[in-house]
């Protein structure tokens, strides 16, 4: 079973002075982004923030599922993902993503929890794609 999700982005103007809109295919979120929301302090979204949200959400669900398969029912799981963007040569790279999670899980040892959390990190689909995925491109000039 393959599931396909979509999102859209639009940009007008130059990279530094222009602005854009990002829209999730589900309609659950639509927001502005700009050079200053990505590299400065403007309050709007940016691609890295959206990657962090996707990773935090995916990992948290993966951890809940892995705990359940191991016989544990989490009461609560909270995860923060921090995506680092830095200059490299003429462009930018995301050298690392830090996941910080805390969970309330009755009757589990820290050793069991650490093992399950590590497996969830390695097996969540967003972790896998961020580790390196084939990216196809269809480009059309209008």
N, C-alpha and C positions, 0 to 999 in steps of 0.2 A: 504494500500500500504506500503510494507516494502522495505526499501532501505538498502543495505549492502555495507559498505566501508571497504577496507582492507589497511593495511600497513605491512611492514616487518622489522625485525631487525636481524642483524647478529653480533656475537661477537666472537673474537678469542683471546685466551690468558687469563691470570689471570685478576681478576677484576681491580687491580691497574695498571698493566703494559700492559694490553691488549687494544684492540680498537674495534670499531664496526662501522656498517653502518646502517642507517635508510633510508627506501625507502617508499614513499607514493605509494599506489596502482595506483593512477592516473598517476604517473610519473612526477608530477609537482615539486617534491622535492626529492632529494637524498642527504644525507649528513653524515659526519663522526660524531662520538661521542666517548667520552672516560671518564675515571674516572676524569681526570683533567678538562674536559669541563663541567662535572656535579658538581664537588666539588671544582674546582679551577678556574683559569682564562684562560685556553686554549680556543682559539676561534674555536668553533665547536658547534654543537647543543647538546641538552640533552632532556630527556623525559619531564622535567618540563617546559622547554621553548616551547615544542610542545603542551603540555596541555594548556599553557597560550595562545598560538596562536589560538588553537581550541576554547577556551572559549571566547576570545575577538571577534573572528569572529562570533560565534554562537550568543552571546549576542547582538552584533551590528545589525545583521540581525533580531533577535527577536524584538529588540527595534524599528527598522524601520517598521516592520510589525505591531506591536502594535500601533504605532503612526498612521499608515495608517488606521487601523481599527477604530481608534478614530477620524478620519477625518482630520489628520494633515499630511503634506508632509514634511519630513525633507530635508533640503538643504544639510546637511553634519552631519555625526556622526563619531566620533573618539573614540576608546576605547583602553585602556591599561589594560592588566591583569597581575598581579604579583602573581606568585606561590611561596609560601614559603616552603622550604624543611628543615627539622630539625631532628636531631638525637633523637631517643626515644628508650631507652633500647638498644638492640642489632641491631636494624634496624633504619629505617628512616620513617617519616610520612610527609604528607602534611597537616598541621593543618589549613591552610586557604588560600584563594585566594582573592585578592583585585581587584575589577573592578573599573576603573576610566573612566568615559565617559564624553564627552562634545559634545553637539549637537547644531546645528543651526536649529531651528524649528519655522517658522513664525506663529504668532497668537496663541501661547500657553502660558499659565501661568506657573510659576515655580511649583505651586501646582499640576497642571495637569501632567506636565512633570515628576515630582518625582513619582507620582502614577503609571504612565505608565512604567517608568523605573524599578520600583520595581517589577511590574508584569512581565516585560520582563526577569528580572533576575531569578525570580522564575519559569518561564515557558520555558526558553530556554533549549533544550534537553541536552546540555552539562552541564548546572547547575544541572539539575536533575540527570544525571548519576554520577556527582562528589559528589552528596549528598549521594550516596550509591546505588550501582547497584549489581545485581547478576552477578558474573563473573564465567563463566564455563572454564574448562581447559581440554584439551586433550593432554596428554604428551606421547611422544614416544621416547624410548631410541634406538639409532642406534648403 
